[in-house]
Amino acid sequence: MSSRTTSARIEAAIGQLLRRSTRTHLYDSMVAGLDGVDSTTYPVLSGVARWQPISATNLAQEIGIDRTATTRYASRLQQAGLVDRVPDPADARATLLRLTPAGEQIVETMRSRLVGHLEEATADWPDEEAQRFASSLERLVDTLSRR
């Protein structure tokens, strides 16, 4: 099999993983029964957890949602008590988003659920194959991130 064919297979798999319907289904399963977060606010909450404290503008760039929607979703998360806005020490006119303790608990639950989904999906894989996949995926992400 040629490397082009392998690359095309990777492209197709990543495309399927990134499809809105695939992401929404995954987000729905991670937030089911959790107060204050849903599949639309999930990327904002997850992004705040990953890069906090962060401005809504920078968060929007990181998660690929426009700034207006990011701000609207952050406001919903703030009303639910999951996110706080704090003054930006570098700019007195700006605020940064960060998780509240309740937000941290929700994120931990969501991450545990995602790990559980991944463990289920790879349960019948030989351990060596799963380890190779994880290493290869990390390497691919690292390479693509540096470009």
PyMOL commands that place a pseudoatom at each C-alpha (Angstrom):
pseudoatom trace, name=CA, resn=MET, resi=1, chain=A, elem=C, hetatm=0, pos=[0.000, 0.000, 0.000]
pseudoatom trace, name=CA, resn=SER, resi=2, chain=A, elem=C, hetatm=0, pos=[1.437, 3.394, -0.950]
pseudoatom trace, name=CA, resn=SER, resi=3, chain=A, elem=C, hetatm=0, pos=[1.937, 6.221, 1.540]
pseudoatom trace, name=CA, resn=ARG, resi=4, chain=A, elem=C, hetatm=0, pos=[-0.556, 8.304, -0.483]
pseudoatom trace, name=CA, resn=THR, resi=5, chain=A, elem=C, hetatm=0, pos=[-3.199, 5.644, 0.066]
pseudoatom trace, name=CA, resn=THR, resi=6, chain=A, elem=C, hetatm=0, pos=[-2.343, 5.543, 3.771]
pseudoatom trace, name=CA, resn=SER, resi=7, chain=A, elem=C, hetatm=0, pos=[-2.520, 9.342, 3.950]
pseudoatom trace, name=CA, resn=ALA, resi=8, chain=A, elem=C, hetatm=0, pos=[-5.872, 9.289, 2.147]
pseudoatom trace, name=CA, resn=ARG, resi=9, chain=A, elem=C, hetatm=0, pos=[-7.162, 6.750, 4.683]
pseudoatom trace, name=CA, resn=ILE, resi=10, chain=A, elem=C, hetatm=0, pos=[-5.976, 8.969, 7.551]
pseudoatom trace, name=CA, resn=GLU, resi=11, chain=A, elem=C, hetatm=0, pos=[-7.618, 11.997, 5.923]
pseudoatom trace, name=CA, resn=ALA, resi=12, chain=A, elem=C, hetatm=0, pos=[-10.904, 10.148, 5.543]
pseudoatom trace, name=CA, resn=ALA, resi=13, chain=A, elem=C, hetatm=0, pos=[-10.855, 8.920, 9.151]
pseudoatom trace, name=CA, resn=ILE, resi=14, chain=A, elem=C, hetatm=0, pos=[-10.031, 12.384, 10.518]
pseudoatom trace, name=CA, resn=GLY, resi=15, chain=A, elem=C, hetatm=0, pos=[-12.743, 13.869, 8.317]
pseudoatom trace, name=CA, resn=GLN, resi=16, chain=A, elem=C, hetatm=0, pos=[-15.289, 11.428, 9.750]
pseudoatom trace, name=CA, resn=LEU, resi=17, chain=A, elem=C, hetatm=0, pos=[-14.133, 12.124, 13.309]
pseudoatom trace, name=CA, resn=LEU, resi=18, chain=A, elem=C, hetatm=0, pos=[-14.428, 15.878, 12.798]
pseudoatom trace, name=CA, resn=ARG, resi=19, chain=A, elem=C, hetatm=0, pos=[-17.871, 15.758, 11.182]
pseudoatom trace, name=CA, resn=ARG, resi=20, chain=A, elem=C, hetatm=0, pos=[-20.332, 17.894, 13.062]
pseudoatom trace, name=CA, resn=SER, resi=21, chain=A, elem=C, hetatm=0, pos=[-22.707, 14.946, 13.542]
pseudoatom trace, name=CA, resn=THR, resi=22, chain=A, elem=C, hetatm=0, pos=[-19.925, 12.769, 14.983]
pseudoatom trace, name=CA, resn=ARG, resi=23, chain=A, elem=C, hetatm=0, pos=[-18.798, 15.517, 17.358]
pseudoatom trace, name=CA, resn=THR, resi=24, chain=A, elem=C, hetatm=0, pos=[-22.351, 16.337, 18.433]
pseudoatom trace, name=CA, resn=HIS, resi=25, chain=A, elem=C, hetatm=0, pos=[-23.095, 12.674, 19.195]
pseudoatom trace, name=CA, resn=LEU, resi=26, chain=A, elem=C, hetatm=0, pos=[-19.889, 12.425, 21.230]
pseudoatom trace, name=CA, resn=TYR, resi=27, chain=A, elem=C, hetatm=0, pos=[-20.526, 15.727, 23.046]
pseudoatom trace, name=CA, resn=ASP, resi=28, chain=A, elem=C, hetatm=0, pos=[-24.110, 14.679, 23.828]
pseudoatom trace, name=CA, resn=SER, resi=29, chain=A, elem=C, hetatm=0, pos=[-22.894, 11.496, 25.473]
pseudoatom trace, name=CA, resn=MET, resi=30, chain=A, elem=C, hetatm=0, pos=[-20.292, 13.362, 27.521]
pseudoatom trace, name=CA, resn=VAL, resi=31, chain=A, elem=C, hetatm=0, pos=[-22.707, 15.999, 28.854]
pseudoatom trace, name=CA, resn=ALA, resi=32, chain=A, elem=C, hetatm=0, pos=[-25.802, 13.838, 29.368]
pseudoatom trace, name=CA, resn=GLY, resi=33, chain=A, elem=C, hetatm=0, pos=[-27.356, 14.628, 32.728]
pseudoatom trace, name=CA, resn=LEU, resi=34, chain=A, elem=C, hetatm=0, pos=[-24.830, 17.344, 33.604]
pseudoatom trace, name=CA, resn=ASP, resi=35, chain=A, elem=C, hetatm=0, pos=[-26.387, 20.642, 34.652]
pseudoatom trace, name=CA, resn=GLY, resi=36, chain=A, elem=C, hetatm=0, pos=[-25.391, 23.790, 32.813]
pseudoatom trace, name=CA, resn=VAL, resi=37, chain=A, elem=C, hetatm=0, pos=[-23.590, 22.299, 29.820]
pseudoatom trace, name=CA, resn=ASP, resi=38, chain=A, elem=C, hetatm=0, pos=[-24.824, 20.878, 26.533]
pseudoatom trace, name=CA, resn=SER, resi=39, chain=A, elem=C, hetatm=0, pos=[-23.327, 19.907, 23.182]
pseudoatom trace, name=CA, resn=THR, resi=40, chain=A, elem=C, hetatm=0, pos=[-23.197, 23.547, 22.030]
pseudoatom trace, name=CA, resn=THR, resi=41, chain=A, elem=C, hetatm=0, pos=[-21.447, 24.882, 25.133]
pseudoatom trace, name=CA, resn=TYR, resi=42, chain=A, elem=C, hetatm=0, pos=[-19.170, 21.842, 25.522]
pseudoatom trace, name=CA, resn=PRO, resi=43, chain=A, elem=C, hetatm=0, pos=[-16.372, 23.181, 23.234]
pseudoatom trace, name=CA, resn=VAL, resi=44, chain=A, elem=C, hetatm=0, pos=[-16.257, 26.465, 25.175]
pseudoatom trace, name=CA, resn=LEU, resi=45, chain=A, elem=C, hetatm=0, pos=[-16.157, 24.763, 28.572]
pseudoatom trace, name=CA, resn=SER, resi=46, chain=A, elem=C, hetatm=0, pos=[-13.547, 22.281, 27.378]
pseudoatom trace, name=CA, resn=GLY, resi=47, chain=A, elem=C, hetatm=0, pos=[-11.491, 25.097, 25.825]
pseudoatom trace, name=CA, resn=VAL, resi=48, chain=A, elem=C, hetatm=0, pos=[-11.583, 27.191, 28.981]
pseudoatom trace, name=CA, resn=ALA, resi=49, chain=A, elem=C, hetatm=0, pos=[-10.406, 24.129, 30.921]
pseudoatom trace, name=CA, resn=ARG, resi=50, chain=A, elem=C, hetatm=0, pos=[-7.526, 23.607, 28.501]
pseudoatom trace, name=CA, resn=TRP, resi=51, chain=A, elem=C, hetatm=0, pos=[-6.265, 27.219, 28.188]
pseudoatom trace, name=CA, resn=GLN, resi=52, chain=A, elem=C, hetatm=0, pos=[-7.526, 29.132, 31.218]
pseudoatom trace, name=CA, resn=PRO, resi=53, chain=A, elem=C, hetatm=0, pos=[-7.438, 31.933, 31.950]
pseudoatom trace, name=CA, resn=ILE, resi=54, chain=A, elem=C, hetatm=0, pos=[-8.206, 32.986, 28.381]
pseudoatom trace, name=CA, resn=SER, resi=55, chain=A, elem=C, hetatm=0, pos=[-10.025, 35.808, 26.646]
pseudoatom trace, name=CA, resn=ALA, resi=56, chain=A, elem=C, hetatm=0, pos=[-13.153, 35.010, 24.655]
pseudoatom trace, name=CA, resn=THR, resi=57, chain=A, elem=C, hetatm=0, pos=[-11.397, 36.259, 21.516]
pseudoatom trace, name=CA, resn=ASN, resi=58, chain=A, elem=C, hetatm=0, pos=[-8.426, 33.917, 21.960]
pseudoatom trace, name=CA, resn=LEU, resi=59, chain=A, elem=C, hetatm=0, pos=[-10.700, 31.057, 22.959]
pseudoatom trace, name=CA, resn=ALA, resi=60, chain=A, elem=C, hetatm=0, pos=[-12.780, 31.557, 19.810]
pseudoatom trace, name=CA, resn=GLN, resi=61, chain=A, elem=C, hetatm=0, pos=[-9.625, 31.261, 17.702]
pseudoatom trace, name=CA, resn=GLU, resi=62, chain=A, elem=C, hetatm=0, pos=[-8.519, 28.111, 19.541]
pseudoatom trace, name=CA, resn=ILE, resi=63, chain=A, elem=C, hetatm=0, pos=[-11.845, 26.269, 19.290]
pseudoatom trace, name=CA, resn=GLY, resi=64, chain=A, elem=C, hetatm=0, pos=[-12.884, 27.495, 15.847]
pseudoatom trace, name=CA, resn=ILE, resi=65, chain=A, elem=C, hetatm=0, pos=[-16.166, 29.110, 16.864]
pseudoatom trace, name=CA, resn=ASP, resi=66, chain=A, elem=C, hetatm=0, pos=[-16.765, 32.785, 16.089]
pseudoatom trace, name=CA, resn=ARG, resi=67, chain=A, elem=C, hetatm=0, pos=[-16.196, 35.246, 18.922]
pseudoatom trace, name=CA, resn=THR, resi=68, chain=A, elem=C, hetatm=0, pos=[-19.856, 36.244, 19.224]
pseudoatom trace, name=CA, resn=ALA, resi=69, chain=A, elem=C, hetatm=0, pos=[-21.004, 32.636, 19.709]
pseudoatom trace, name=CA, resn=THR, resi=70, chain=A, elem=C, hetatm=0, pos=[-18.101, 31.926, 22.055]
pseudoatom trace, name=CA, resn=THR, resi=71, chain=A, elem=C, hetatm=0, pos=[-19.060, 34.925, 24.192]
pseudoatom trace, name=CA, resn=ARG, resi=72, chain=A, elem=C, hetatm=0, pos=[-22.734, 33.895, 24.176]
pseudoatom trace, name=CA, resn=TYR, resi=73, chain=A, elem=C, hetatm=0, pos=[-21.883, 30.311, 25.211]
pseudoatom trace, name=CA, resn=ALA, resi=74, chain=A, elem=C, hetatm=0, pos=[-19.475, 31.573, 27.878]
pseudoatom trace, name=CA, resn=SER, resi=75, chain=A, elem=C, hetatm=0, pos=[-22.283, 33.731, 29.287]
pseudoatom trace, name=CA, resn=ARG, resi=76, chain=A, elem=C, hetatm=0, pos=[-24.549, 30.666, 29.473]
pseudoatom trace, name=CA, resn=LEU, resi=77, chain=A, elem=C, hetatm=0, pos=[-21.783, 28.765, 31.267]
pseudoatom trace, name=CA, resn=GLN, resi=78, chain=A, elem=C, hetatm=0, pos=[-21.270, 31.701, 33.628]
pseudoatom trace, name=CA, resn=GLN, resi=79, chain=A, elem=C, hetatm=0, pos=[-25.009, 31.805, 34.428]
pseudoatom trace, name=CA, resn=ALA, resi=80, chain=A, elem=C, hetatm=0, pos=[-24.800, 28.073, 35.191]
pseudoatom trace, name=CA, resn=GLY, resi=81, chain=A, elem=C, hetatm=0, pos=[-21.937, 28.732, 37.616]
pseudoatom trace, name=CA, resn=LEU, resi=82, chain=A, elem=C, hetatm=0, pos=[-19.350, 26.818, 35.587]
pseudoatom trace, name=CA, resn=VAL, resi=83, chain=A, elem=C, hetatm=0, pos=[-17.233, 29.724, 34.290]
pseudoatom trace, name=CA, resn=ASP, resi=84, chain=A, elem=C, hetatm=0, pos=[-16.133, 33.017, 35.836]
pseudoatom trace, name=CA, resn=ARG, resi=85, chain=A, elem=C, hetatm=0, pos=[-14.944, 36.189, 34.181]
pseudoatom trace, name=CA, resn=VAL, resi=86, chain=A, elem=C, hetatm=0, pos=[-11.926, 37.748, 35.900]
pseudoatom trace, name=CA, resn=PRO, resi=87, chain=A, elem=C, hetatm=0, pos=[-10.044, 40.965, 35.126]
pseudoatom trace, name=CA, resn=ASP, resi=88, chain=A, elem=C, hetatm=0, pos=[-7.209, 40.632, 32.634]
pseudoatom trace, name=CA, resn=PRO, resi=89, chain=A, elem=C, hetatm=0, pos=[-4.056, 41.821, 34.446]
pseudoatom trace, name=CA, resn=ALA, resi=90, chain=A, elem=C, hetatm=0, pos=[-2.556, 42.853, 31.102]
pseudoatom trace, name=CA, resn=ASP, resi=91, chain=A, elem=C, hetatm=0, pos=[-5.568, 44.946, 30.005]
pseudoatom trace, name=CA, resn=ALA, resi=92, chain=A, elem=C, hetatm=0, pos=[-7.853, 46.625, 32.539]
pseudoatom trace, name=CA, resn=ARG, resi=93, chain=A, elem=C, hetatm=0, pos=[-10.646, 46.833, 29.933]
pseudoatom trace, name=CA, resn=ALA, resi=94, chain=A, elem=C, hetatm=0, pos=[-10.697, 43.088, 29.249]
pseudoatom trace, name=CA, resn=THR, resi=95, chain=A, elem=C, hetatm=0, pos=[-11.752, 39.965, 31.102]
pseudoatom trace, name=CA, resn=LEU, resi=96, chain=A, elem=C, hetatm=0, pos=[-10.535, 36.396, 31.036]
pseudoatom trace, name=CA, resn=LEU, resi=97, chain=A, elem=C, hetatm=0, pos=[-12.536, 33.201, 31.336]
pseudoatom trace, name=CA, resn=ARG, resi=98, chain=A, elem=C, hetatm=0, pos=[-11.715, 30.527, 33.904]
pseudoatom trace, name=CA, resn=LEU, resi=99, chain=A, elem=C, hetatm=0, pos=[-13.475, 27.551, 35.424]
pseudoatom trace, name=CA, resn=THR, resi=100, chain=A, elem=C, hetatm=0, pos=[-15.247, 27.708, 38.742]
pseudoatom trace, name=CA, resn=PRO, resi=101, chain=A, elem=C, hetatm=0, pos=[-14.878, 24.761, 41.115]
pseudoatom trace, name=CA, resn=ALA, resi=102, chain=A, elem=C, hetatm=0, pos=[-18.238, 23.468, 39.795]
pseudoatom trace, name=CA, resn=GLY, resi=103, chain=A, elem=C, hetatm=0, pos=[-16.905, 23.847, 36.241]
pseudoatom trace, name=CA, resn=GLU, resi=104, chain=A, elem=C, hetatm=0, pos=[-13.787, 21.880, 37.165]
pseudoatom trace, name=CA, resn=GLN, resi=105, chain=A, elem=C, hetatm=0, pos=[-15.959, 19.039, 38.490]
pseudoatom trace, name=CA, resn=ILE, resi=106, chain=A, elem=C, hetatm=0, pos=[-18.073, 18.987, 35.312]
pseudoatom trace, name=CA, resn=VAL, resi=107, chain=A, elem=C, hetatm=0, pos=[-14.945, 18.950, 33.121]
pseudoatom trace, name=CA, resn=GLU, resi=108, chain=A, elem=C, hetatm=0, pos=[-13.499, 16.065, 35.142]
pseudoatom trace, name=CA, resn=THR, resi=109, chain=A, elem=C, hetatm=0, pos=[-16.723, 14.121, 34.654]
pseudoatom trace, name=CA, resn=MET, resi=110, chain=A, elem=C, hetatm=0, pos=[-16.741, 14.842, 30.906]
pseudoatom trace, name=CA, resn=ARG, resi=111, chain=A, elem=C, hetatm=0, pos=[-13.110, 13.787, 30.526]
pseudoatom trace, name=CA, resn=SER, resi=112, chain=A, elem=C, hetatm=0, pos=[-13.742, 10.582, 32.479]
pseudoatom trace, name=CA, resn=ARG, resi=113, chain=A, elem=C, hetatm=0, pos=[-16.668, 9.813, 30.198]
pseudoatom trace, name=CA, resn=LEU, resi=114, chain=A, elem=C, hetatm=0, pos=[-14.556, 10.423, 27.101]
pseudoatom trace, name=CA, resn=VAL, resi=115, chain=A, elem=C, hetatm=0, pos=[-11.802, 8.168, 28.416]
pseudoatom trace, name=CA, resn=GLY, resi=116, chain=A, elem=C, hetatm=0, pos=[-14.478, 5.544, 29.060]
pseudoatom trace, name=CA, resn=HIS, resi=117, chain=A, elem=C, hetatm=0, pos=[-15.763, 5.845, 25.476]
pseudoatom trace, name=CA, resn=LEU, resi=118, chain=A, elem=C, hetatm=0, pos=[-12.241, 5.458, 24.136]
pseudoatom trace, name=CA, resn=GLU, resi=119, chain=A, elem=C, hetatm=0, pos=[-11.551, 2.484, 26.391]
pseudoatom trace, name=CA, resn=GLU, resi=120, chain=A, elem=C, hetatm=0, pos=[-14.769, 0.866, 25.143]
pseudoatom trace, name=CA, resn=ALA, resi=121, chain=A, elem=C, hetatm=0, pos=[-13.861, 1.567, 21.520]
pseudoatom trace, name=CA, resn=THR, resi=122, chain=A, elem=C, hetatm=0, pos=[-10.431, -0.029, 21.898]
pseudoatom trace, name=CA, resn=ALA, resi=123, chain=A, elem=C, hetatm=0, pos=[-11.333, -2.766, 24.390]
pseudoatom trace, name=CA, resn=ASP, resi=124, chain=A, elem=C, hetatm=0, pos=[-10.827, -5.570, 21.886]
pseudoatom trace, name=CA, resn=TRP, resi=125, chain=A, elem=C, hetatm=0, pos=[-7.535, -4.177, 20.572]
pseudoatom trace, name=CA, resn=PRO, resi=126, chain=A, elem=C, hetatm=0, pos=[-4.328, -5.849, 21.703]
pseudoatom trace, name=CA, resn=ASP, resi=127, chain=A, elem=C, hetatm=0, pos=[-2.624, -3.562, 24.234]
pseudoatom trace, name=CA, resn=GLU, resi=128, chain=A, elem=C, hetatm=0, pos=[0.426, -3.174, 21.989]
pseudoatom trace, name=CA, resn=GLU, resi=129, chain=A, elem=C, hetatm=0, pos=[-1.764, -2.000, 19.112]
pseudoatom trace, name=CA, resn=ALA, resi=130, chain=A, elem=C, hetatm=0, pos=[-3.565, 0.540, 21.316]
pseudoatom trace, name=CA, resn=GLN, resi=131, chain=A, elem=C, hetatm=0, pos=[-0.207, 1.835, 22.613]
pseudoatom trace, name=CA, resn=ARG, resi=132, chain=A, elem=C, hetatm=0, pos=[1.118, 2.165, 19.048]
pseudoatom trace, name=CA, resn=PHE, resi=133, chain=A, elem=C, hetatm=0, pos=[-2.027, 3.997, 17.980]
pseudoatom trace, name=CA, resn=ALA, resi=134, chain=A, elem=C, hetatm=0, pos=[-1.770, 6.448, 20.894]
pseudoatom trace, name=CA, resn=SER, resi=135, chain=A, elem=C, hetatm=0, pos=[1.913, 7.110, 20.148]
pseudoatom trace, name=CA, resn=SER, resi=136, chain=A, elem=C, hetatm=0, pos=[1.258, 7.529, 16.436]
pseudoatom trace, name=CA, resn=LEU, resi=137, chain=A, elem=C, hetatm=0, pos=[-1.662, 9.880, 17.047]
pseudoatom trace, name=CA, resn=GLU, resi=138, chain=A, elem=C, hetatm=0, pos=[0.404, 11.977, 19.457]
pseudoatom trace, name=CA, resn=ARG, resi=139, chain=A, elem=C, hetatm=0, pos=[3.189, 12.150, 16.894]
pseudoatom trace, name=CA, resn=LEU, resi=140, chain=A, elem=C, hetatm=0, pos=[0.782, 13.172, 14.102]
pseudoatom trace, name=CA, resn=VAL, resi=141, chain=A, elem=C, hetatm=0, pos=[-0.806, 15.885, 16.228]
pseudoatom trace, name=CA, resn=ASP, resi=142, chain=A, elem=C, hetatm=0, pos=[2.619, 17.172, 17.287]
pseudoatom trace, name=CA, resn=THR, resi=143, chain=A, elem=C, hetatm=0, pos=[3.842, 17.288, 13.677]
pseudoatom trace, name=CA, resn=LEU, resi=144, chain=A, elem=C, hetatm=0, pos=[0.693, 19.023, 12.408]
pseudoatom trace, name=CA, resn=SER, resi=145, chain=A, elem=C, hetatm=0, pos=[0.759, 21.505, 15.326]
pseudoatom trace, name=CA, resn=ARG, resi=146, chain=A, elem=C, hetatm=0, pos=[4.258, 22.656, 14.427]
pseudoatom trace, name=CA, resn=ARG, resi=147, chain=A, elem=C, hetatm=0, pos=[3.372, 23.486, 10.795]
for i in range(1, 147): cmd.bond("trace and resi %d" % i, "trace and resi %d" % (i + 1))
show_as sticks, trace
zoom trace
